[in-house]
Amino acid sequence: MSASDHTAPRATDAPAGQGRAPGRGPGHGLGQDADTSNASEGHDVPTGAVVVGVDGSTGARAALAWAVSEAVRRGRPLHLLCSREVYIGAAHLDSSVAWTNPELDAMDSSSTVVDEASEFVRGLAPDVPLTFSRPWGRPAGPLVEASREASMVVVGNRGQGRVASSVLGTVSLQTAAHAHGPVVVVREGQTRHPGGSMKITVGVDGSVDSVRAAHFAFDMAGPGGRVDLVLAWWLEMVDGVVVTTPDSPQWARVVGGHERTLERIVAEAGSAHPEVAAEMHVTRGRTEDVVLAATADADLLVVGSRGRGGFAGLLLGSVSQHMLGVSPCPVGVTARVRDR
């Protein structure tokens, strides 16, 4: 049974005890001491909200802090999503198990997770509009579904999964690969959200996905922000000869072609954001190395889900996956073009 099996009222229409995160002030529909155990289980995501996955882990807490700052900066509502998983071992194989079974309820910590996350949000931004949902199912599915309504989804790099040592968890990978909108993956110890304008590095290669990434980067930078567009190249041929000699006519032709690609992207993606500065960088080198070097002082790295080099059926390219695991700053992954 998944979150899509439940139908819940919109948060703005939810009766007492449903849909709204506990708290005080604007955007909170329940009192401070309200019990969330009977709260709505379905997705109730306000349109344009910043959705953040919470599970009580330290990784999720880092993502929550980033999401709060982004919601405040952009004047967006914040939606907490805590999935509730039930493992087959908790059920008796010789009988049907009701979802209200006390044994299963005792395993469900989502109410506590939401309460603690709500308290954390109130401490940082007491006036941010705040909602929540606690759908049944593995986390990636509800997060992907929530991305249909969200302005972005924010997740930690790994949560309370079985493999605690994994650098990048399956939830963050699956969400980034399948989401219908931008996903920002935040790892512990990364650059904190600046709270204002951003310096953003975006990896581009001229593909449709990378152009979409550039649009997101300019939108995220904010007034006074800066976008560094980085295009890496390695093996190029001119007149049947592999280009390896700097300052040669062939080298100049290759670099000039890539610079024109960047100019076209800046003209398209940056036209709606004249208040954002743009710098273009064409560098010969392995893509992962070039992009990583460019993130040294960035607040956010943005990549497309897949570039020109990926296999046709690949949902998340190797460069994007690599950067999710090694970037010193949070990584935003933009969705592939698809019907919403």
N, C-alpha and C positions, 0 to 999 in steps of 0.2 A: 504494500500500500504506500503510495507516495503523496506528496503535497498536492499534486494535481487532482487527487481524489476528493479533496475537501473544497467546499465553497464557503467563503467567509464574506461578511459585509465589508464595505469599504471602511477604512479607519475613521473617516469623518462621520460615518453613520453608525459606528459600533456602539452597542449598548454598554452600560457600565460593566467593567470587568473584562472587556474584550477589545483587542486591537491596539490600544494605546499603552505605551510603556508607563510604568508607575512613576509618579513624580509630581512636582509642583510647577506652576507657572504656565505660560503659553505653550500650547502644543502637547500638554500632558493631560490625558483624560481620566487618570486614576489618582487617588490620593497616595500619599507617600507610603502608607503602610498597606496598600492594597495587595491582595494575593493574586499572583499571575498564574496560578495552577489551572484556572479555568479559562484562561485567555484564549483568544482565537488562535487556531493552529494553522490556518491557511495564509497564503500570501496576501498581504494587504498593503502593498507598496505604493506610497504616494507618487504620482507622476513627477519625474525629475529628481527624486530623492537620491541622496548618497546612501547606498546600501552597504552595510558592513557585516561580514560573518563573524559571529562571536561564539566561543566555546569554552571560555574560562582559562585558556592557555595564555602563557606570556606572549606568544607570537600573535595571538588574536588581540591582545591588549595593545600591542604596538600598532596594529592595523586600526584599531578603534581610535587611538589618539590621533592618528593621521586623518582618519575619516571625519572626526569632529572638527578639526582645524579646517578641512576642505569644505565641509558643510557651512561653517560660519563664514568663511571667506567668500563663498559664492551665494550665500543667502538661501541655501537649500535645506529642506527637511532631512533628517537623519533617520534611517530605518535599521533597526537591529534584527538580524536573522540568526536564529539559533535552531539548528536542525536536531531532531530527536530520532536517534537510531535504536532499533530493537534487534538484537541478534537472535538467530533461530534457537540458540541454546537456552534462551530464557523461556521458551514455550514448551509445553508438553506436546509431544508429537501425536499422542492419542486423543487429543481434544482440541477444540477450537478455543482460541484465546481472545477475549474481548480486550479492546484497546484501553479499557478502564480497569483492567486487572491490577489489583494492588501490588502484586509482585513486579509488574512492569513499571507501574507508577513510581515504585521505590527506586528503580534504576534511573529514572528520568531526573536529571539535574538542570534541565533547561530553564525552569522557573528561577532557580538561584542564579544561574548564569546571566539571565536577562536582568534580574534585580541588581546584581553587582555591576553590570555594564551600564545600567541606567544611572546608578549612583555616580559612577565614574564620569559619565557624560555631564551630569548636573554640576559636578565639581569644576568642570572645564568651561561649560557653556550652558548656563541655566536656562537661557531663553531659546535655545535651538528647538524647533518643532521635532518631536521625538515619537516614533512609533516602533512596533516590534511585531515579529511573528515567530511561531515555534512549530514549523511544519514537520510532519513525520517524513523520514527518508534520509538517505545519505546526503551530506551537505552540498555537494556540487550541483545536484539536480535542482533543488530550490533556489540556489544562487543564480544559476543560469536562467531559470524562469523569471526571477526577480529582475534580471537585467533587461527584460523587455520594457519595464516601466522606469527603471532607474536612469539617472544621468551617468552613473558609474557604479561599479561594484568594487569594494575594497576587501581584500583578504590578507591574512598572514601567510607567510611562506609554508608553515606547517602548524598543525594544531595538536589535538589530543589523540592523534592516530597511533597505531601500534608500533610504527617504526620511528621512534623519537629522534634518532640520529640522522634521519633523511634530511638533506639540505633543502629539498623542495618537495612538499607533500603532494599527494594525488589530488587533493581538493583544489589547491591553487592551480595546478596544471590543468585539470579538467575544466575548471571555471574559465581560465584564460583561453582555453582552446575552443570552448563551445558557446561562450557568452554572446549575447546579441548587441552588446555595447562595450565600452571601455572597461577594462579590469585593471586595478592597481594592486600589485603584490608588494607587501611591506615585510621586510625581514627585521628582526631585532638588531639593534645597533646601527641601523642605516641612518642616513641624513634625515633630520627631523623636518617636518613640514614648516616652511618659513612663516606661514600665516599671512603672507602678502604676495607680491609678485614673485615669480619663479624664474630660475635659470634652468632651461630644459634642453637636454640633448635628445635629438631624434635621429635614429638610423634610417636612412632612405636609400633606395636603389632604383627608383623610377617605377616600381611596380604599383599596382592599384592599392594594395594594402599599405605600402609605405607612404603613398600620398595621403591616404586617410589618416595615418599616424601623424603626418605633418599638420593636418588640419586640427587634430586633437591637441598637439603640442602648442600651436599658436593660441588656441582657445584657453588652454590651461595656464599659459605664461602670465596673463593679466597685464594691466597697464604698467609700463615701466619694466616689464619682464624681458627676457631674451631667449631666443631659440637658436641653438647651434645645430645646423643640419650637417650630418656626417655621412659621406659616401665613400665607401672603401672599395678598392679594386685590386685585383691581383694578377690574373692572367688575361692579357688582351693581345690581340693580333692586328697588325696594320700591314696591308699588302702582303699577307702571308707570312709575316715575320713577327715572332713574339717580342713584345715591347719590354725591354729591360734597362735601357740606357736613359737616365735622367737628362733633361735638357735637350734631348734629340727631337727632331721634327715629329717623329712618331709618338714620342711621349707627350709632346704638346698637343697633338691631335686627340689623344685619349683623354687627357685631363680637360681639354677644352670641351669635348663632348659631354663629359660628366658635369662640368660647371654649367653648361647650358641646361642640363636636366635639373640641377638644383635651382637655377634661375626661374625655370618654368614652375617648379613646385612652390617657390617663395611667392611668385606672382599670383598663383592660384590660392594657396592656403593663407598667405599673409595679407591679402588684399582687404579682408574684413577686420584686420587688427593692425592698423597703422601705428598704434601706440606700443607695439612690440618690436624690439630690435631683432634682426636676423643676421647670423654669420654663417657662411658656407665653408665647408672643409672637404676637399677631395684628397684622399690619402691612399697611397699604395700600401697594402698590407692585408693580413688576414682579418676578415670582417670583425670577428669577436674581439681581437686585440685592439683594432682601431677604435671601435665603439667604446670598449671598456676604458681606454685611455682618455677618451673625451668626456667621461663622466666624473672625472676627478673632483670637480667643484660644482657638480650639477645637483639641483634639488630633485629632479625627476628625469628618468630615462624613458623615452617612448619608442616602442617598436611596433611594427605591424605583426599580425599573427603569422604571416608567411611571406617571404620575398620571392624574387625571381628564381632562386636556386632550389626551391622546395619541390617535392614530388606533388603531383596534382591532387592527390587525396590526403595530403598531410594537413592537419588542422592547425598545428603549431610548429613553426619551423625550428631548425636546430639552433640558429642564432638567437631567436627569441627565448627558447628554453635555456640556453647557456647563460644569457644575460640575467634571467630570473634568478639564477643561482649564485652569480658572482658580482653583480652590480653593487657599488657602495651606496647607491641611493635607491629608493623605491622605483619599480618598473611599471609603466603603464603599457598594456597590450590592447591594441584596438582590434575590433572584430572585423572579420572578413565581410565583404559586401554580401548581404543576403536579405531576404524578406523578413521584416519584423513581425 
